[in-house]
Structure formats: C-alpha cells, structure tokens
Amino acid sequence: MMQDDTNKVPLFKSWNQWYVFVLVFLVLLIILFSIFTKAFS
C-alpha cells in the first residue's frame, strides 16, 4: 500500500493554501449573502 499519495495535496502545493482559499471563499459568501439580504429586504 502506498502511503506517499495520502499526504499529497491536490490542486495546491500545501494545506495552508487550501485553508486560505476556504477562508476567502467563506468571506466572499458572507459578503454576497449580505448584499442579497440588503437588496431584497
């Protein structure tokens, strides 16, 4: 069984880049939903 493949991160070079991507994505979602809430209230 190859265990080297389990530690490789797809798409980004490190896990820290994934964490930054997820945080930015969540912040953008919050901003987007707040704009929708103000626009349709």
Secondary structure per residue as TSV (DSSP state, phi and psi in degrees):
chain	resnum	aa	ss	phi	psi
A	1	M	-	360.0	132.0
A	2	M	-	-91.7	118.0
A	3	Q	-	-97.8	-6.5
A	4	D	T	-69.4	-30.5
A	5	D	G	-72.6	-22.1
A	6	T	G	-73.6	-23.2
A	7	N	G	-93.9	-6.0
A	8	K	-	-78.7	137.8
A	9	V	-	-100.6	122.7
A	10	P	S	-74.8	147.3
A	11	L	S	77.1	-40.5
A	12	F	S	-118.3	163.4
A	13	K	S	-83.3	-23.2
A	14	S	S	-144.1	164.6
A	15	W	H	-69.3	-30.6
A	16	N	H	-61.5	-35.5
A	17	Q	H	-67.0	-35.7
A	18	W	H	-64.4	-42.6
A	19	Y	H	-63.3	-42.0
A	20	V	H	-64.3	-42.8
A	21	F	H	-60.8	-45.4
A	22	V	H	-65.5	-42.6
A	23	L	H	-62.1	-44.9
A	24	V	H	-64.1	-40.5
A	25	F	H	-62.7	-42.8
A	26	L	H	-67.2	-39.4
A	27	V	H	-63.8	-41.6
A	28	L	H	-63.5	-38.5
A	29	L	H	-63.5	-41.8
A	30	I	H	-62.5	-44.2
A	31	I	H	-63.2	-43.6
A	32	L	H	-62.4	-44.8
A	33	F	H	-68.7	-33.1
A	34	S	H	-69.3	-35.9
A	35	I	H	-65.6	-44.2
A	36	F	H	-61.4	-40.3
A	37	T	H	-64.0	-43.4
A	38	K	H	-69.1	-35.7
A	39	A	H	-71.3	-36.0
A	40	F	H	-106.0	10.8
A	41	S	-	-87.6	360.0
